[in-house]
Amino acid sequence: MEEIPALYPTEQEFKNPIDYLSNPHIKRLGVRYGMVKVVPPNGFCPPLSIDMENFTFQPRIQNLENLDLKNRCRLFFMKQLNNFKRSVKDPSKLILREPYTIVEYSDSTHASEILKKKVYFYDVFSELIKDNRTLTDTTQSFRRKLKFRDISQLRGDSSLWRTISKKFNVPIGLLKEIFEKYIASYYIFLHSLNENVHTALHADQYPKSLLSDDEDDFDLGPDSNSGSDFEEDDDDACIVCRKTNDPKRTILCDSCDKPFHIYCLSPPLERVPSGDWICNTCIVGNGYYGFTQDTHDYSLPEFQEYCKHQNSRLLPARKLSIDELEEMFWSLVTKNRGSSLTTVKYGADIHNELPGQITGFPTREFIPKNINGDELKDYLKYCDHPMNLTNLPMAHNSLLPLFKRNISGMTIPWIYIGSLFSTFCWHMEDQYTLSANYQHEGDPKVWYSIPESGCTKFNDLLNDMSPDLFIKQPDLLHQLVTLISPYDSNFKKSGIPVYKAVQKPNEYIITFPKCYHAGFNTGYNFNEAVNFTIDFWLPYGFGAITDYKLTQKACVFDMFDLMINVLDKYNKDTLLFNDAFVRQCYSSLIVFYNTELKRIRKIQAIVPRTTLLEVHTDPNDEDEEYDIFCSQCKTICSIAFVLRKNNSDSIRTYKRHKKNHLSIRQWNELSTTDSKVSILCTQDYLKSIQNLNNSDGEEPYIDDELYFTKSLKDIDSLIKQVGVKLDR
C-alpha cells in the first residue's frame, strides 16, 4: 500500500504552520492523499510534560472482532433471530449459537468432491433486502427506508436467487433451504411492520447494544472492571411515556431489561404476559454499539505495565515488522473467534482539566519542579511554539479564534494513550476541519486514509455491506465504532483509493478536510490531537451542515456565527483578512441568510407570536452551551426557531419555565426525546405544517411561537456595511 508523503519544513516554515499548510503544493498533496506527515526540523523535540503524580485516565475496552462491520452485523442478526424466536415462543427451540450454518454440496466440476462452506444468515438476508431501499423526504431529513417485499414475490424471484447463488458459490436449493429454516418467519414479521419497521423502534436516551451481554463475559486482564456501554437511567420510567407510575402494569423486556407500560405498547397488551417478553427494539434491532469503559483509573506507569502484559500475551518473543503487525491486527479484527484475545484497551479522548493533565506539551501552567536554568528557557520556548498543539488552533490565520471560546476536542487537545492493537475506527473530523496528531513517545501508530475523492465510493461500499444498519444508525460513521480492512478485496473492486502512514515519536500527522481515516497502535504510545482550520476549508464547513442534517449529526459550532464574526472583524479592520477570503465569507453568508429569511417570512405569516431571545453565556464555563438545536434534524438554529407545544400539558409546562431566565442548555433540555415541547428549525417547521392533517378545523400552529436568536436588523446592517467596503 502506498504511503502518504512526508514533509520536512524549514524552521521558519514550521513557525508559521497555517501559512505552510496553505501552500498550493502542500494543499494538493493533502487533497490527493487525505493526510500528510510533517517531520519537525532538527532540534525540535519538546519534552513530555505530564504531572505523573496526578494524571490518571479510564481506558475504553475494545472488542476488535465486534468493530468489524460484517462481524457485528452477523452477530446482531443472530441475536435478532433468537429474540424473535423467544417472542413467538417458537416450539422448535432452535436457538442459534453461531451466526452461520455449514452446508455440504458437491461441485459440478468435481462431482466426487464434497465441499463444505459457512453461509452466514445475515449475508443471505442483506442480499435479499438491499435492493429494496428507498429515499424518502420526511420532516426530519432525507432518510433511507427499507421496504420488505411480500415473501411470495421474494421466493419466486429466480433472478435474485441466481445472483445470490453466484455470489456465494452455493446452489440455489441450499440457499432457499437456509432461508426457509432460519429466516423466513422473521422476514414475514418484518414485512408485517413494513413502513413502520423503524417507528417500531423505541427512542431511548440510553440504548443498549444487543452485544452488551456477550462483551461482559470477556477476560480483560489485570486490574479490569468494565463499566456499561450506556448510562443507566436513574429511575424505572417507561421507555415510551417516560413516566414511573403504575408498576403493576409495567413489563421488563427479557433482552434489554428496559421497562414498558403494557398500554404504551403498539399494539397495547391487556395484561402482563407470562414467560419471555421481548420488545420490538430487540427483535428488529436498533443497530446500536458502543465501547465499554473500564472503571479502573490508570496512572501512566500502571498502563505501561498493562501494555507489557499485552505484548507478552499476544506477541512472539522475536520483534515483528510493521507489515507482520498489520497482518496480525486485521486477522484479529476480521476473524470471528469469540475470544478474549481480541480484547484491548485504549486511553482515547482523554480531556482532563487540571494543569499538567490537559496536554503532553510544555505549558506555562505546569512547569516540572526539576526544570531550571537553560532547560527552563527551552521549556518556555516550547510553551509558545505555534506547533505546540495547545497553540495551533489559535495560530495566525486560523479561524477558530473568532469564536472567542474553547471547543473541547477541537481547540483544546485530547490525549490518546495506546496499547498493542488498540484502534481508532473509520471517521472524518468534526465539520470536516483539519486535524494535527503528534506522537510524544512510544511504539508506532499505523494510519490509513481515504481522501475526499474516495469518500462517496467508501460510503456506498459500507451501505452495500450493511443495508439495514445504516438505516437504523444513519450517523454510524460519526460514532467511531466501525472498521473494515483497507486490504479487503472490496476496496479494490470499488475503486477506493487508500493510503498508509507509520507515525513515530516526534512526528505529526495532518488530516485534510473530508478525509476518512482509521488505524491502530503497535504497542504503548502517547499521542495528542487537535483541530484547526485554514481558508480553503470554508466550503467544507458549509457542506458539513447539509451532510449532517441527513444523518442527524449535531454540528460542533455554528458556521453562520463564524461568518458573522469574520465580517464583523473585517468591518472594524479591513487589513485583518484578504479581500478574496472575505468575499467568499460574504457570499456564503448572503446565500444562507436569504434562504433563512424567506422561511422566516413564511412562518411570520402564520405564527402569531415572535420573540427576540436574550441569552447570556459564559465563555469561561467549559460546560456552557452556545447553540440551540432542532429537535428533529439536530441542526443549529442559527437565526430563528419555532417552539411547538405539543399539547395542553406542555403549554402549562412551558409557561412555568418561561417565568425563569432559560439558559441555552435549558432550551435544549426542553426538547429532548421524551419532552412535550419541540424546537424546530425553520425548514423542519415549514415541512411539519405542510404535513399536518387539520381534521378538527383548529389552527395547529395557534400555540406555536417564533424565537429569534439574532437580531435581523443587526445582520442587515453588518451585511450592508461590509458590502460597501468590499465595493470600494
N, C-alpha and C positions, 0 to 999 in steps of 0.2 A: 504494500500500500504506500502511495506517495506521501511524503512528509510535508508539512507546511513549511514555508520559508522562515529562516532565522534572520533577524535584522540586528545590525551592530551599530547603533547610533553613536555619534561623537559625544563628547562630554557636553558640548553646547546644545546639541540637538536633544540630548537626554534631559536637559534642564527646561526644555520647552515642549513637553510631551504632546500637548494638543496640536500645536503647530506641526510638529514632526509627523504625527499620525494623519494629519490633514493633507500632507504632501500627496499630490495626484498619483505618483508611482506607488506609494505605500497603500493608498486607498484602493488602487486597482488590485494589488496583491490580496488585501483583506477581503475584497468583494469576491475575488476568484476562489480563494481557499477557505473563506469564512473566519479564519484565525491567522495570526502571525505570532511568532516567538520573538521576544525582544530580550537580547542579551546586553546587560549594562556594560558601560565602559570599564576598563581595568581600574581597580581602586574603589569601585562602588560595591560595598558589601556590608550593609547595616547589620549590627548585632541583633540577635533575637532578644527582644526586651519584654519579658513577661514576669509578672510577680509570681514566682514559683511557689511561694508560701501560701498564696490565697487563690490562685487560679484553679478552678475546677469546672467540669462540664459533664453533662449526661449524654452519652452517645446514642445514636439510633441503632437499632438491631435490624439488620438486613438479611432476609432470606433470599439468596441470589436467584434460586430457581423460580421463585414466585414473581420476580421482577421481569422475567422473560414474558413477552406479550402472549405468545402462543401457549406456554405452560399455564399461565394464570387463567386464560380463557378456558382452557380444557378443564382445569380444576374447578373453576366457577360452575361450568356447565354440569359437571358430575354432581356437585352439591345441589344445584337446582333440580336435577332429575331425582335425586334422593329425597329432597324436600317435597317435591310433587308427589312421589310415591307415599310418603308419610301422610301427606294431607288428604289423599284419597283412600288411605288405608288399603293399599294395593295388597291383595291376598297372596301374590306371588312372593312377597317379601324379598324382591330382587334388589337389595341394597348394594350399590356399586362400591367397590373398594379401589378400583383403578379407573382412570378416565378413558380407558380404551378396552377393546376386545381383540383377541388374536384370531385371525381367520387362516384357514388352510385351504389351498387350492392348487391344482396342477397347472403349470404353464403350458400354453398351447404349443409352444415351440419345443418344450421338453416334457412330453406327456407323462413320463415315468417319474419326474421330479416333483415332489410335494413342496410347495412354497408356504412359508409362514410369514404373516405380516400383522403388525399392530394397526388397527384402524381406530382413530380417536373419535369419540361420539361428537365432540364439538366440531371437528373438521367436516364431518358429514353435514351437521346442522347448518354450519356457516355457509357451506356451498349451496344449500337448498334455499337460504333466505337472502343471500347477498344481492340478488338482482331485484329484490322487492322493496328497496329503499326508495322513498320519495322525499322531495324537498318541499316543505310547506312553510308558508308565511304565517306565523302566529303573532299574537300581541307581544310575545316575548322577543322573538328573533326568528331568523330563518333556521329552522331545525329539521334535521332528517328524521323521518319516522319509518318504522317497519310496518309493512302490511303483510299479513300471512294469508297466502292463497288457500282456498279450500283444499283439503287433503286429497280429495278425489282427483283434482287437477294436478296436484303435485305427483301423486302416484302414477298418473297417466302421461306425464311429460317425458317421453322417451328420449328426446334430445338432451334434456337436462341430465338424466341418469347416464347417458352415454358420455357426456362431458365429464361428469364426476368420476365415472369408471376409468376414463382415460387418464385423468389427473392422478388418481390414487393407484392406478395399475392394479385394480381389483375388479373381478367380474361383477356385472350389474346385479345379478341374482343375490350375491353375498351382501352387497351394499343395501339392497332392499330388505333383506332379512334383518340386518342390523337396525335399520330404520324402524321396521315394524316391532321388533322385540324390545328396543330400548328407548326410542324417541317418539314414535307415532302418537301415543296417548298424551304426552306432554305437548306436542305440536298442536293437537286438537284443542287442548286447554288454552294455549296462547292464541290460537285462531278465534276462540270464543270471546277473548278480550279484544282482539284485533285493534281497532282505532284507540282503544282505551288501555292498551298494554302498558304504556308508560305513566298514564294517570293512575293506574293501579298501584304504582309505587308510592309509598307514604313518605312525604317530605319529613326529614329528620335532621335536626341540627347536629346530632352526634351519631352518624350512621355507623353500623358495624359491618365489617367485611365478612363474607362467607368463609374466608380462610383464617379468621382470627383464632378459632379454637385449635386448628392444626398447628399454628405457629407457637402456641403456648407450650407445646409438647417438646420443643427442641432443647437440647442441652447447649447452653450458651457459654459454657466455660466458667472460669473462676470469677468470683465477685459479681455474678449476674443476678439481676432481678428485673424481669421485664414488666413494663407498665402496659397500659392498653393502647391500641391504635386509635382510640377515640376517647373523648372525655365522657365520664358517666354523668347522666342527669342527676341533679340534686334531689329530685322527687320522683314520684311514680306517676307522673302526668301521662294521660292518654296521648299517644303519638299523633292522633288526628285532631282532637279538640284542645289539647294541652291542659285539660282540667284534671284535678286529682280526686274528684268526688266519685261516689258510687263504686267502692272497691268490690262489692259483691257481684257487680255486673262488668267487672274488668277481667280480661283474659291476657295471659302472657304467651307470646309466641314461643314455641318449643325449640326454635332455631336461634333466634336473636335475643330472646328474653325481654323484648320490648312490650309494654302494656298497651292494651286497646280496650275501649268500651265496646261491648258487643253490638250496641246500637249505632256506633260510629263507623262500623264496617260497611262496606258496599259489596253485596247486599248485607243488611244487618242480620245478626243472629238473634233468635228468640231466647236462647239460653246458653250458658257456658257448656260447650261440648265436653264429652268425656274422651280420654285418650289424647293423642298428639293433636295439636292445632298449630298450623304454620301460616304466618301472614303472607300476603301476596308478594311483598318485597323480597322475602326469602325464597319464594318459588320462582318468580320472574327474574330475580337477581338485580341488585342496584349497581353492580359493577364497581363498587367502592373498594379501594385498597389503600391502606396507609401503613407507615412504618410504626413499629413498636418502639417505645422509648425505654431505655434502661433507667431504672430508678436509682442506680448507684452513681454517686458523684465521684468522678475520676480526677485525680491530680495528674499532671503531665507525666511524672515518673511512674505512677501506677499504670497509666495507659501504655507507656512504653514497655512495661513488663508484660501486659496483656499481649502486645504485639509480638514480643519474643515468643510467648507461648503459642500464638497462632502460627508463626513461622515454623516452629518445630513440629507443630501438629500437621501442617499442610504441605510443607516443602521437603524435598530430599536434602541430604547432607551437602551435596555439591551446589554451587551457585548457579542459578538458572539465568539464561539470557532473557531479554525483554520479549523476544519472539516466543520463547517457551512459556513465559508467564502469561502472555496474551492467550496462547492456546489453552492453557490450563484454566484461566479465568472464564473464557467463553464456553468451555466444556462444562464448568460448574453451573453456569447460568442456563445453558440450553438443555442439559440433560435432567430429566425428572427423576431424581433419586429418592426424594422424601427423607433426606438425611441431614443431620446437624453439620456435616461437612460444609454445607452451603451457607451457614450462618456466620455473619461477620458483624463487626461494629464500626461505626463511622461517627466521629465527632463533627457533625455538619451544622452549618448555620448557627455557630456559636456567637451570640451577641450579648456578652456580659457588659456591665455598665460602669464598673469601677476602674480608676486609673491602674494601668499595668495588666488589665484583663480584657481590654477592648481590642487591642491590636498587638501584633508582634513587632511592629516598627517602633523605633525610639519616639517618645513624645515628651514634651516639657512637663506634663502632668505626672509622669512616672520616670524618675531617674534612679537607676540601681545604686545602692549605697556604695558599692566598690568602685564607682567611676569617678575620676577626678583628673585635674591637670589637662594634658593634651588629649587624653581619652575623652574627657568631657567636652572639649571643643569639637572633636569629630562627632561625638554623640549628638550635640546640638545642631550640627550641620545636617545630619540625617533627619532630625526633627522637622526641619524646614524644607527639605528637598521636595520638589513637585512630584517625584515618583514614589515618595512615601505615600502609601495608599490612603492615609488619613487626609492627605492634601490634594490628591489627584482630582477628585470630583469638583474641587473648588479652584483648580488651576486656571491660569489665564486662558480666556476664550472658551471655557466650559460654560454650559448654560444652566446647570443645576444650581449655582449660587443665587440665581434670580428668584428662587423660591423663598429665600431668606429663612430657611428652616432645614433641619436634618431629616433625611428619609432613611430609616433603618434598613440596612441591607443594600442601599444604593449609595448614599453619601457617607454613610458610616460603614467601615469594612466589617465583614463577618469572617470568622475564623473557621478553618476546616482542618481537622486532625484525623489523618487516615491510618488505617491498618491494612494488612495484606488482603487484597481483593475487595475492600470496601469500594463503593461505587457511587458515581453521580449519573443519574439517568438522563435520557434524551430530553432536552428542553431548549427554549430560547430565553434570552434575558428579558426582564420585565420591560414592556413597552419598546422592545427592540433596541434598547440602549446598548452601548459598547460596554465591555467589562474588562477589567485587568485582574489577573490572578498571579500572585507572587508566591514562590516557594522559599520559605526560610531555611528549612533543614529537612533531612530525611531521604527516603528512597524515592525514585522517580514516580511521577504521576503520568499515566498514559491517557492522552486525549484523542477524541475523534471529532471531526467537524463535517457537517453538511452545509455548504454555502447556500446563500439565498437562491441560487439557480436550481438547487435540487429540492427545495422545501415542498413545493406542490407535489412532486412525484413521491416524496417521502410520506407526506400526509395521505396520499392516495393508497400507497402500499399498506400503511397501517390500518386504514379503513377497510381495505380489501381483506386483510388478515383477520379482522375482528369487527365485522359489520354491526353487530349489536352493541358492543362495548362502547363505541364512540357515540352511540345514540343515548345510552344511559349516562355516560360521563363525557359530555362534549368538550370539557376542558382538560381531558386526560393528560395531554402533553404539557400542561402547566403544573401538573401535580408532582412531577419528578419521581415517578414510581415505575417507569416503563422502559425496558431495554429490548432491543433486537440487535443481534450481532451484525456489525458492518461487513463481516465476511459471509453473511448469509447470501446464498445464490440469488435471492430475490432482489438484492441491491443492484447486482449487475444486470439482471433481466429487466429491471425497471429503469435502468439508466441513471441511477442516483450517484452523483459524484460524492466521494467521501475521502477524507484525508486524515492523517495521523500526526500526532506530536508526542514527543517524550520530554517532559519537563523535569529539570533537575534543580537543585538548590541554586538560588540567586538568578533565576530566570523568570521572566514574565510571559504569560500567555494573554494575548489581547484578542477578544472575540469581537467581531464586527456585527452590524445590525442584521437581524433576521437569520442568524446562523444557529442551526441546531448543533448542540454539542453534548457529548457524554464521555465517560471514561472510567478509569479505576486506578487504585493505588497499588503499587507493588510492594508495599510494606509501610512502616511508620513514616509519616511525614507531617509537616506543619505548614499549611498554606493559608493565605487570606485573599479575599476578593472584594472588589468594589465596582460600582457602575459609574459611567461618566458619559458625556455627550459632546459631539462636535457638530459643526454647521451642517454637514451633509446628512446628519441623522434626522433632520427635521421632518421630511416626508414620511419616514418610517414611523415616527411618533404619531402622526395623524393616521397612518394606515392601521396602527395598533388599535385605535378606537373602534374602527369598523370591524376589524377581526375579532376583537374581544366581545363585542355585542353578540356575535354569532355563537360564542361559546359561553356566554355569561361569566366571563372573567372580569374582575374589577380592575380598573387602572390603578396604578400606584400614585400617580399625580395627574393634575389637570392640564392638558395641553393648551386649553383656552387661557388659563391663568398664566402659563408660560409666555404665550404670545402677548398678552396684555402687559406683562412685566417687561418684555423686550421693548415694546413700543413706548411704554412709559419711560424707561431708561433713555431710549433714543430721543424722546421728546424733550428730555431735560438736558441731554448732552449728545449731539449728533456725531461726536467723534468716538463714542464707545463701541459702535459696531460699523462694519462696512455696509454701504447702501444696498448692495446686492442681497445680502442676508436679510436686512430689514424689509426690503421689498417682498422677499419670499414670505416672511412672517406676516407682513401686512396683507398680502393677497390671500394667504391661508386663513387669516382671521376674518377677513371680509366674507369669504365664502361660507365659513362656519357660522358667522354671526347672522348673515342674511337668511340662511336656511332656518336657523333657530327663530329668528324674528317673524318669519312667515307663520310658523307653527304657533307662536305666542299670540299673534293677532287672531288666528282662528279660535284659539282657546278663550281669549278675552271676549269673543262674541257670544260664547255660551256659558262661561263660568262667571257668576255674578261678583265674586269677591276676589280681590287681589291684595297682596301684602308684600312690602319690601322687608326681607328678613334681615335682622340685625344680630349677628353672632360675633362674639369676641373670642379670639383664640390666643393661646399662649405658646409662642414658638419654642420656648424652653422646655415645654412639657412633652416628653418623648411619646406619651400615650395619647396626646391630643389628636383629634381627627379634624381634617380640614375640608373634606368634601362630602356632600350629600349624594347618596347612590340611589338609583332607580331600583325599586323592589323587584322588578321583573328582569330587565336585561343587565343590571348591575353597572350600567354606565354612570359616569359622573354627571350630575345635573349642574352644568357649568353656569347657566344664566337663570334658569327657572325650573320649577317642578310643580306638579299638582298633587295636593293631598286629598286622597279619596277616603272618605269614611264609609266603610262597607255596610254598616247597619246602625240602628239607633244606639245600641250599646257602645259602639265605637265612637259615636258622636259625643256621648257623655264622657267617655274616656278622654277624648281629645280636648274637650272643653276644660276638663280638670287639669290636663297637662298644660294647656295654653296659659293658665294663670302664672305658671312658672316661666323663667327665662331659660329656654332649652338650649343646651349646647349642641354642636353638630353630632356628637356621639349619641345624644338622647334622641335627636331626629332620626338617625339611622336605626336606633333600637325600636322606635315606634313602628317601623315597617319590617320587622323580622318575619320569618315564615309563619309564625303562629300568631301574628298580630291581626287585629281587626281594622287596622289602618294601613293603607298603601301609599307609598311615594312613587309617582310615575314621572319619568322624563316626558318631555313634550311629545316626542314621537310615539311612545307607547300609549300615552293618554289618548291621543287622537285616534289611534288604531282601536283602542278599547271602546271609545264612543261609537265608532262605526259598527262594532260587533255586538253592542248591547241590544237585547231584544226587549223593547219598551212595551211589554204586553199590558201593563196596568195603566197606561196612559200618563203616568207621572214622569217628570223630567228626571232621568237617572243621575244627572250631574248637579242637582239642586243644592246638595250639601258639600260639593267639592270646592276647593279653594286653590287659587294660583299664587304661588310664592316666587318672588324674585330673589335670587342670591346675589345679584349685582344690579346696580342702577343703570338702566338703559341710557339715561342722559349722560352719565359719566363715560360710558363706552362710546356713544355717538361723538361726544366732544373729543375724546382721545383720537378716534379714527380721523376726524376732520383735521386736527392739528398736525398729526403725523403725515397725512396726505399732502398738506400744504408744504411741509418741509421736504418731502420726497420729490415734489414737483419743481422745486427751486433749481 
